[in-house]
Amino acid sequence: MTNGTNTPTSGTESPVTFITGGSSGIGAETVRRLLGLGHRVAATGRSAKKLAVLAEEMDAGERLLTFAGDAGDWEHVSAAVEETVRAFGRLDHAIANAGYSADAHVETGDPEKWRGMVLTNVLGPALLVKAVLPALKESQGRIVLIGSVAGYKNTPGNLYSMTKWAVTGLAENVRMLTTGYGVGTTLIAPGRVLTPFWDERPGGAAAAGPMITAEQLVDTLVWAITQPRGVDVNTLVVRPIGQSN
């Protein structure tokens, strides 16, 4: 197994990664992959049931902590990070992955559904950065923000796209803040990824166009967090071949 310097580790010295939105999709695949690489992992998610299923599937014992709660709530995020550091003794990587889209068209969408989306997608990553920074200063670790090509390419009236533009801006803002502390910041901006994100859209994934798999995207994430110490990979945009926007 490897840490951020690509040197062998084992036992209590193995890397520790904290991820929000870890119960499904890209998050769940990240948890699986990192556990397989020997990391100790803490994962948050809204669904305690989904987290329990993931924990049972992985059978990782004390190497996996799960926390059910809201990524847009400071009390939940800060308490989960504090417990992770207490249990594992360190923190090396923090991945702000939680996010979703909810009837997000500013002309035709339902405003009652927007607040939770904006808090999760925009406030959530900022809360995670605040919570993890003291521990990452000690480990000189890395923050990873999962954005989207929707944070570079506007879609008419799409409030979800606005939230991902905010994540794009946050990533550079945080990079400028943390680089002097020896902490890296990486923005990963996926195009279309085959996850449950598409389940409630007209026609589902089949109608959306070419996609990469969550496994393929996690290849990129793992590459980013296993760069040698002192190397700061800042922005990675990953699209499927055939996605033009």
C-alpha positions as a LaTeX table, in Angstrom:
\begin{tabular}{lrrr}
\hline
Residue & $x$ (\AA) & $y$ (\AA) & $z$ (\AA) \\
\hline
Met1 & 0.00 & 0.00 & 0.00 \\
Thr2 & 1.17 & 3.60 & $-0.51$ \\
Asn3 & 0.86 & 6.99 & 1.08 \\
Gly4 & 1.22 & 10.44 & $-0.48$ \\
Thr5 & 4.93 & 9.88 & $-0.93$ \\
Asn6 & 4.52 & 6.51 & $-2.65$ \\
Thr7 & 6.35 & 4.67 & 0.14 \\
Pro8 & 5.10 & 1.48 & 1.77 \\
Thr9 & 2.97 & 1.84 & 4.87 \\
Ser10 & 1.16 & $-0.52$ & 7.17 \\
Gly11 & $-1.00$ & $-0.64$ & 10.28 \\
Thr12 & $-1.51$ & 2.60 & 12.14 \\
Glu13 & 0.78 & 4.48 & 9.74 \\
Ser14 & $-1.45$ & 3.82 & 6.73 \\
Pro15 & $-3.02$ & 6.92 & 5.15 \\
Val16 & $-6.28$ & 8.30 & 6.50 \\
Thr17 & $-8.87$ & 9.72 & 4.11 \\
Phe18 & $-12.11$ & 11.51 & 4.98 \\
Ile19 & $-14.82$ & 11.73 & 2.30 \\
Thr20 & $-18.26$ & 13.31 & 2.24 \\
Gly21 & $-21.02$ & 11.74 & 0.17 \\
Gly22 & $-19.43$ & 8.33 & 0.58 \\
Ser23 & $-22.53$ & 6.16 & 0.54 \\
Ser24 & $-23.12$ & 5.88 & $-3.23$ \\
Gly25 & $-21.77$ & 6.70 & $-6.67$ \\
Ile26 & $-18.31$ & 8.25 & $-6.91$ \\
Gly27 & $-18.04$ & 8.41 & $-3.13$ \\
Ala28 & $-18.75$ & 4.75 & $-2.52$ \\
Glu29 & $-16.34$ & 3.71 & $-5.26$ \\
Thr30 & $-13.67$ & 5.92 & $-3.70$ \\
Val31 & $-14.21$ & 4.25 & $-0.33$ \\
Arg32 & $-13.89$ & 0.79 & $-1.91$ \\
Arg33 & $-10.74$ & 1.69 & $-3.80$ \\
Leu34 & $-8.95$ & 3.38 & $-0.92$ \\
Leu35 & $-9.73$ & 0.58 & 1.50 \\
Gly36 & $-8.36$ & $-1.82$ & $-1.10$ \\
Leu37 & $-5.17$ & 0.24 & $-1.22$ \\
Gly38 & $-4.78$ & 0.00 & 2.53 \\
His39 & $-6.12$ & 3.37 & 3.59 \\
Arg40 & $-8.15$ & 3.94 & 6.69 \\
Val41 & $-11.31$ & 5.74 & 5.62 \\
Ala42 & $-14.03$ & 7.84 & 7.21 \\
Ala43 & $-17.15$ & 8.34 & 5.08 \\
Thr44 & $-20.19$ & 10.53 & 5.60 \\
Gly45 & $-23.57$ & 10.32 & 3.91 \\
Arg46 & $-27.21$ & 11.23 & 4.40 \\
Ser47 & $-28.38$ & 7.62 & 4.49 \\
Ala48 & $-27.39$ & 5.55 & 7.51 \\
Lys49 & $-28.82$ & 2.51 & 5.73 \\
Lys50 & $-26.62$ & 2.96 & 2.66 \\
Leu51 & $-23.57$ & 3.51 & 4.84 \\
Ala52 & $-24.35$ & 0.34 & 6.76 \\
Val53 & $-24.66$ & $-1.63$ & 3.52 \\
Leu54 & $-21.32$ & $-0.23$ & 2.34 \\
Ala55 & $-19.64$ & $-1.11$ & 5.63 \\
Glu56 & $-21.01$ & $-4.66$ & 5.49 \\
Glu57 & $-19.89$ & $-5.05$ & 1.88 \\
Met58 & $-16.36$ & $-3.83$ & 2.57 \\
Asp59 & $-15.93$ & $-5.80$ & 5.83 \\
Ala60 & $-13.06$ & $-3.46$ & 6.69 \\
Gly61 & $-13.55$ & $-3.56$ & 10.45 \\
Glu62 & $-11.93$ & $-0.68$ & 12.29 \\
Arg63 & $-10.38$ & 0.69 & 9.09 \\
Leu64 & $-13.76$ & 2.19 & 8.08 \\
Leu65 & $-15.71$ & 4.78 & 10.05 \\
Thr66 & $-19.12$ & 5.97 & 8.86 \\
Phe67 & $-21.10$ & 9.02 & 9.91 \\
Ala68 & $-24.71$ & 9.63 & 8.87 \\
Gly69 & $-25.53$ & 13.31 & 8.57 \\
Asp70 & $-25.67$ & 16.46 & 6.47 \\
Ala71 & $-22.53$ & 17.66 & 4.67 \\
Gly72 & $-23.96$ & 21.19 & 4.85 \\
Asp73 & $-24.19$ & 21.18 & 8.65 \\
Trp74 & $-21.17$ & 22.44 & 10.59 \\
Glu75 & $-21.90$ & 20.50 & 13.76 \\
His76 & $-22.04$ & 17.22 & 11.85 \\
Val77 & $-18.97$ & 17.86 & 9.72 \\
Ser78 & $-16.75$ & 19.15 & 12.52 \\
Ala79 & $-17.75$ & 16.34 & 14.89 \\
Ala80 & $-17.12$ & 13.66 & 12.24 \\
Val81 & $-13.69$ & 15.05 & 11.42 \\
Glu82 & $-12.79$ & 15.35 & 15.10 \\
Glu83 & $-13.80$ & 11.74 & 15.74 \\
Thr84 & $-11.84$ & 10.56 & 12.70 \\
Val85 & $-8.65$ & 12.21 & 13.91 \\
Arg86 & $-9.23$ & 10.90 & 17.43 \\
Ala87 & $-9.82$ & 7.32 & 16.21 \\
Phe88 & $-7.08$ & 7.15 & 13.56 \\
Gly89 & $-4.56$ & 9.59 & 15.04 \\
Arg90 & $-4.10$ & 11.59 & 11.86 \\
Leu91 & $-5.66$ & 12.80 & 8.61 \\
Asp92 & $-3.95$ & 12.79 & 5.22 \\
His93 & $-6.66$ & 13.48 & 2.64 \\
Ala94 & $-10.08$ & 15.14 & 2.71 \\
Ile95 & $-12.45$ & 14.72 & $-0.23$ \\
Ala96 & $-15.46$ & 17.01 & $-0.59$ \\
Asn97 & $-17.63$ & 14.80 & $-2.76$ \\
Ala98 & $-21.17$ & 15.31 & $-1.46$ \\
Gly99 & $-23.43$ & 17.02 & $-3.99$ \\
Tyr100 & $-26.64$ & 16.63 & $-5.92$ \\
Ser101 & $-29.05$ & 18.35 & $-8.30$ \\
Ala102 & $-32.66$ & 19.05 & $-7.34$ \\
Asp103 & $-35.15$ & 20.45 & $-9.88$ \\
Ala104 & $-32.53$ & 23.09 & $-10.51$ \\
His105 & $-33.89$ & 25.17 & $-13.40$ \\
Val106 & $-34.31$ & 28.78 & $-12.25$ \\
Glu107 & $-37.38$ & 29.32 & $-14.46$ \\
Thr108 & $-39.28$ & 26.07 & $-14.06$ \\
Gly109 & $-37.78$ & 24.41 & $-10.96$ \\
Asp110 & $-39.13$ & 24.21 & $-7.42$ \\
Pro111 & $-37.42$ & 26.75 & $-5.11$ \\
Glu112 & $-38.31$ & 24.66 & $-2.07$ \\
Lys113 & $-35.82$ & 22.07 & $-3.30$ \\
Trp114 & $-32.96$ & 24.47 & $-3.96$ \\
Arg115 & $-31.84$ & 25.36 & $-0.44$ \\
Gly116 & $-30.58$ & 21.90 & 0.47 \\
Met117 & $-28.76$ & 21.57 & $-2.85$ \\
Val118 & $-27.01$ & 24.92 & $-2.49$ \\
Leu119 & $-26.03$ & 24.23 & 1.13 \\
Thr120 & $-24.66$ & 20.78 & 0.30 \\
Asn121 & $-22.90$ & 21.73 & $-2.94$ \\
Val122 & $-21.47$ & 25.11 & $-1.93$ \\
Leu123 & $-21.39$ & 25.44 & 1.85 \\
Gly124 & $-20.49$ & 21.77 & 2.35 \\
Pro125 & $-17.02$ & 21.90 & 0.76 \\
Ala126 & $-16.18$ & 25.11 & 2.63 \\
Leu127 & $-17.21$ & 23.54 & 5.94 \\
Leu128 & $-15.05$ & 20.51 & 5.22 \\
Val129 & $-12.03$ & 22.68 & 4.46 \\
Lys130 & $-12.44$ & 24.53 & 7.75 \\
Ala131 & $-12.86$ & 21.31 & 9.71 \\
Val132 & $-9.89$ & 19.42 & 8.25 \\
Leu133 & $-7.30$ & 22.16 & 7.87 \\
Pro134 & $-5.72$ & 21.87 & 11.34 \\
Ala135 & $-5.07$ & 18.13 & 10.86 \\
Leu136 & $-3.91$ & 18.54 & 7.26 \\
Lys137 & $-1.42$ & 21.21 & 8.30 \\
Glu138 & 0.17 & 18.60 & 10.56 \\
Ser139 & 0.27 & 15.88 & 7.91 \\
Gln140 & 0.85 & 18.26 & 4.97 \\
Gly141 & $-1.90$ & 16.37 & 3.22 \\
Arg142 & $-4.35$ & 17.18 & 0.44 \\
Ile143 & $-7.84$ & 18.54 & $-0.04$ \\
Val144 & $-9.79$ & 17.23 & $-3.05$ \\
Leu145 & $-12.91$ & 19.03 & $-4.23$ \\
Ile146 & $-15.20$ & 17.16 & $-6.63$ \\
Gly147 & $-16.56$ & 19.80 & $-8.98$ \\
Ser148 & $-17.96$ & 19.31 & $-12.47$ \\
Val149 & $-17.54$ & 20.44 & $-16.05$ \\
Ala150 & $-20.79$ & 22.24 & $-15.18$ \\
Gly151 & $-18.48$ & 24.53 & $-13.22$ \\
Tyr152 & $-16.79$ & 25.56 & $-16.47$ \\
Lys153 & $-19.62$ & 25.29 & $-19.03$ \\
Asn154 & $-22.88$ & 27.08 & $-18.35$ \\
Thr155 & $-26.23$ & 25.50 & $-19.11$ \\
Pro156 & $-29.16$ & 27.92 & $-19.55$ \\
Gly157 & $-30.96$ & 28.50 & $-16.24$ \\
Asn158 & $-29.16$ & 25.68 & $-14.42$ \\
Leu159 & $-28.75$ & 26.42 & $-10.70$ \\
Tyr160 & $-26.78$ & 23.19 & $-10.21$ \\
Ser161 & $-24.23$ & 24.58 & $-12.65$ \\
Met162 & $-23.98$ & 27.72 & $-10.54$ \\
Thr163 & $-23.14$ & 25.65 & $-7.48$ \\
Lys164 & $-20.33$ & 23.92 & $-9.36$ \\
Trp165 & $-18.95$ & 27.26 & $-10.55$ \\
Ala166 & $-18.77$ & 28.12 & $-6.86$ \\
Val167 & $-16.76$ & 24.94 & $-6.20$ \\
Thr168 & $-14.39$ & 25.86 & $-9.05$ \\
Gly169 & $-13.81$ & 29.26 & $-7.44$ \\
Leu170 & $-13.46$ & 27.75 & $-3.98$ \\
Ala171 & $-10.75$ & 25.39 & $-5.19$ \\
Glu172 & $-8.45$ & 28.18 & $-6.33$ \\
Asn173 & $-9.29$ & 30.25 & $-3.26$ \\
Val174 & $-8.37$ & 27.33 & $-0.99$ \\
Arg175 & $-5.23$ & 26.52 & $-2.98$ \\
Met176 & $-3.95$ & 30.04 & $-2.47$ \\
Leu177 & $-4.67$ & 29.77 & 1.25 \\
Thr178 & $-3.24$ & 26.32 & 1.91 \\
Thr179 & $-0.16$ & 26.13 & $-0.30$ \\
Gly180 & 1.84 & 28.13 & 2.23 \\
Tyr181 & 0.97 & 25.50 & 4.84 \\
Gly182 & 2.29 & 22.67 & 2.68 \\
Val183 & $-1.27$ & 21.44 & 2.03 \\
Gly184 & $-2.24$ & 20.56 & $-1.54$ \\
Thr185 & $-5.58$ & 21.32 & $-3.17$ \\
Thr186 & $-6.97$ & 19.48 & $-6.17$ \\
Leu187 & $-10.17$ & 20.19 & $-8.09$ \\
Ile188 & $-11.50$ & 17.22 & $-10.06$ \\
Ala189 & $-14.15$ & 18.28 & $-12.54$ \\
Pro190 & $-15.89$ & 15.27 & $-14.10$ \\
Gly191 & $-18.02$ & 15.25 & $-17.19$ \\
Arg192 & $-20.80$ & 12.69 & $-17.34$ \\
Val193 & $-20.20$ & 9.83 & $-14.91$ \\
Leu194 & $-22.43$ & 6.75 & $-14.74$ \\
Thr195 & $-23.88$ & 7.03 & $-11.23$ \\
Pro196 & $-27.34$ & 7.22 & $-9.62$ \\
Phe197 & $-27.21$ & 10.98 & $-10.39$ \\
Trp198 & $-28.97$ & 10.16 & $-13.68$ \\
Asp199 & $-31.72$ & 7.95 & $-12.29$ \\
Glu200 & $-34.34$ & 10.69 & $-11.99$ \\
Arg201 & $-33.56$ & 12.43 & $-15.27$ \\
Pro202 & $-35.75$ & 11.96 & $-18.35$ \\
Gly203 & $-34.50$ & 8.89 & $-20.17$ \\
Gly204 & $-31.90$ & 8.22 & $-17.48$ \\
Ala205 & $-28.26$ & 7.63 & $-18.29$ \\
Ala206 & $-29.05$ & 6.06 & $-21.65$ \\
Ala207 & $-30.42$ & 9.35 & $-22.97$ \\
Ala208 & $-27.60$ & 11.53 & $-21.66$ \\
Gly209 & $-24.79$ & 10.44 & $-23.96$ \\
Pro210 & $-21.32$ & 8.93 & $-23.48$ \\
Met211 & $-20.17$ & 8.41 & $-19.91$ \\
Ile212 & $-17.18$ & 7.30 & $-17.92$ \\
Thr213 & $-17.62$ & 4.96 & $-14.98$ \\
Ala214 & $-17.13$ & 5.89 & $-11.36$ \\
Glu215 & $-14.21$ & 3.46 & $-11.32$ \\
Gln216 & $-12.51$ & 5.38 & $-14.13$ \\
Leu217 & $-12.95$ & 8.69 & $-12.35$ \\
Val218 & $-11.55$ & 7.25 & $-9.13$ \\
Asp219 & $-8.43$ & 6.25 & $-11.07$ \\
Thr220 & $-7.82$ & 9.99 & $-11.51$ \\
Leu221 & $-8.53$ & 10.76 & $-7.87$ \\
Val222 & $-6.11$ & 8.10 & $-6.64$ \\
Trp223 & $-3.43$ & 9.39 & $-9.02$ \\
Ala224 & $-3.87$ & 12.90 & $-7.59$ \\
Ile225 & $-3.56$ & 11.94 & $-3.94$ \\
Thr226 & $-0.55$ & 9.67 & $-4.49$ \\
Gln227 & 1.65 & 12.33 & $-6.05$ \\
Pro228 & 4.99 & 12.82 & $-4.28$ \\
Arg229 & 5.06 & 15.28 & $-1.39$ \\
Gly230 & 5.66 & 18.79 & $-2.69$ \\
Val231 & 3.79 & 18.20 & $-5.97$ \\
Asp232 & 0.48 & 20.08 & $-6.12$ \\
Val233 & $-1.85$ & 18.90 & $-8.89$ \\
Asn234 & $-4.52$ & 21.58 & $-8.96$ \\
Thr235 & $-7.15$ & 21.01 & $-11.68$ \\
Leu236 & $-8.19$ & 17.82 & $-13.47$ \\
Val237 & $-11.09$ & 17.87 & $-15.96$ \\
Val238 & $-12.16$ & 14.37 & $-16.98$ \\
Arg239 & $-14.72$ & 13.79 & $-19.72$ \\
Pro240 & $-15.79$ & 10.72 & $-21.66$ \\
Ile241 & $-14.74$ & 10.69 & $-25.28$ \\
Gly242 & $-17.76$ & 11.98 & $-27.19$ \\
Gln243 & $-18.91$ & 14.58 & $-24.64$ \\
Ser244 & $-18.56$ & 17.88 & $-26.48$ \\
Asn245 & $-19.78$ & 20.30 & $-23.81$ \\
\hline
\end{tabular}
